[in-house]
Amino acid sequence: MIEQRLIDEVIRQAERNTLDDELLVRLRSRHPGVHFTVCMDDDIPANARPIAERPHFNLYLVNSSTHCSVLTNDPEAASGIVLAEVCGE
């Protein structure tokens, strides 16, 4: 389960920092047990809906309860967060 307060904190951190390995290290150390990933938004399937959209990134949730991880919009089923960088036009 990913609580809304964690989502809000991750958004704040991502808004203030570069989406890079340093950010991932900080997030992972603050929130053990939660999986964090950074990728490009165009790596995300076109039919996926982010749970939060910001000018430079979208935030998605991941459910890893089975062998394969899948994107989800259900915070109760989520075990991880994807920060997907949006490239400017």
N, C-alpha and C positions, 0 to 999 in steps of 0.2 A: 504494500500500500504506500502510495506517495501522498503525503498530506499537502494541503494547499499552502501552508506556511513554508514548506520546503520549496515548492514551485515558485512562490513569491521571492524567496531568498535567492534561488538560482537565477531568476530573471534579473534581480538587482545586481548580482555578481557579474552576469554576462553583459549587462548594459554598461558596467563600469570598467570592464576588462576586455582584452583581446581573447577571442575564442581560440585558445591554444593549449599546449600540454601543461603549462603552468597553472592555468585555470582548472584543468582537470585534476591535477595533483591536489590543489587546495580543496576542491569540492569533494574528492574521494576521501581525503583525510578528515574533513569535517563530518562526512556522512558515510561511515563504513557500512557496507551492506547494500548501498544503492549504487547501481551501475551508471556511469556517466560516459557519454560519447559525444564527440564533436565531428561533424561532417559538413559537406556542402548541401544546401537545401535541394539542389537538383539531383542528389543521390537518393532522395526520399521518393517513394512511389507517388505519382501524380494524384492518385485518389486519396492519399492520406491527408487528414485534417489536423493541423497543429492545435494544441490546446492554448497556445499563446503566440501571438505574432507581434514582432517588433521590427523597426526599420531595417536592422542589420542581421536579425536571426529569427527563426521560428523554433518553438519548443514543442517537442513531441514526447509522449510517454511510451515506454516499452514494457511488455509483459514477457517475462522469461520463465514462466512457471512450467513450461513444457520444454522439450528438447530444443525447439527452434524459438528464437525471440521474434515477437511480432509487435507492430505498433498498435497502440490502444488509446482510446479516449476515456478509459475508465480508471480513475486514480486508485480505486479499490483493488484493481487487478495489476496495477503497475509495479514494477520493481526497478525501473531505470528511467533515465532522462536522456534525450538526444537534443543537443543544441545544434541546429542546422543553420549554417551561415548563408545569408542571402547576399548575393553579389549585386552591387549597384549597376544601374544601366548607364 
